[in-house]
Amino acid sequence: MARRADPDYDYPITREWLLEVKAVLAKERGAQARLAKEIGCAPSTLNELLKEGKTSHLVPYISKALGISTTAMIVSSDTHEIVTFLEKMGPDARERMRELKQLDKSQLELVLGMIAQMSKTKQD
């Protein structure tokens, strides 16, 4: 049964995924109501997700129940977590992240080592 997860880890609802879900549900009368019951959410919640949803913790449950491959979700949870983190950062921090893309491998390893050391120092 699906339980509400931390909204920071909601999966994005892509157009491709939504089209695939709707195609599967359209094959059988009452499929949407059965799906809602199977994944443990109210039919109105599922209906709202299919009409207006941008993200939801229900995406993997729906995919599994309908036999839709997780590649239809397009974005992995790790990638989504990184995107969420970047969205929460201020514009200056995002600009610094863009600058990191310009570093070569040895420079990037040096920066990541410095960040790891700073994190360790803060924890101590």
Secondary structure, DSSP 8 states (H G I E B T S, - for coil): ------GGG-EE--HHHHHHHHHHHHTSTTHHHHHHHHHT--HHHHHHHHHH-SEETTHHHHHHHHT--GGGG-S-HHHHHHHHHHHHS-HHHHHHHHHHTTS-HHHHHHHHHHHHHHHHHHH-
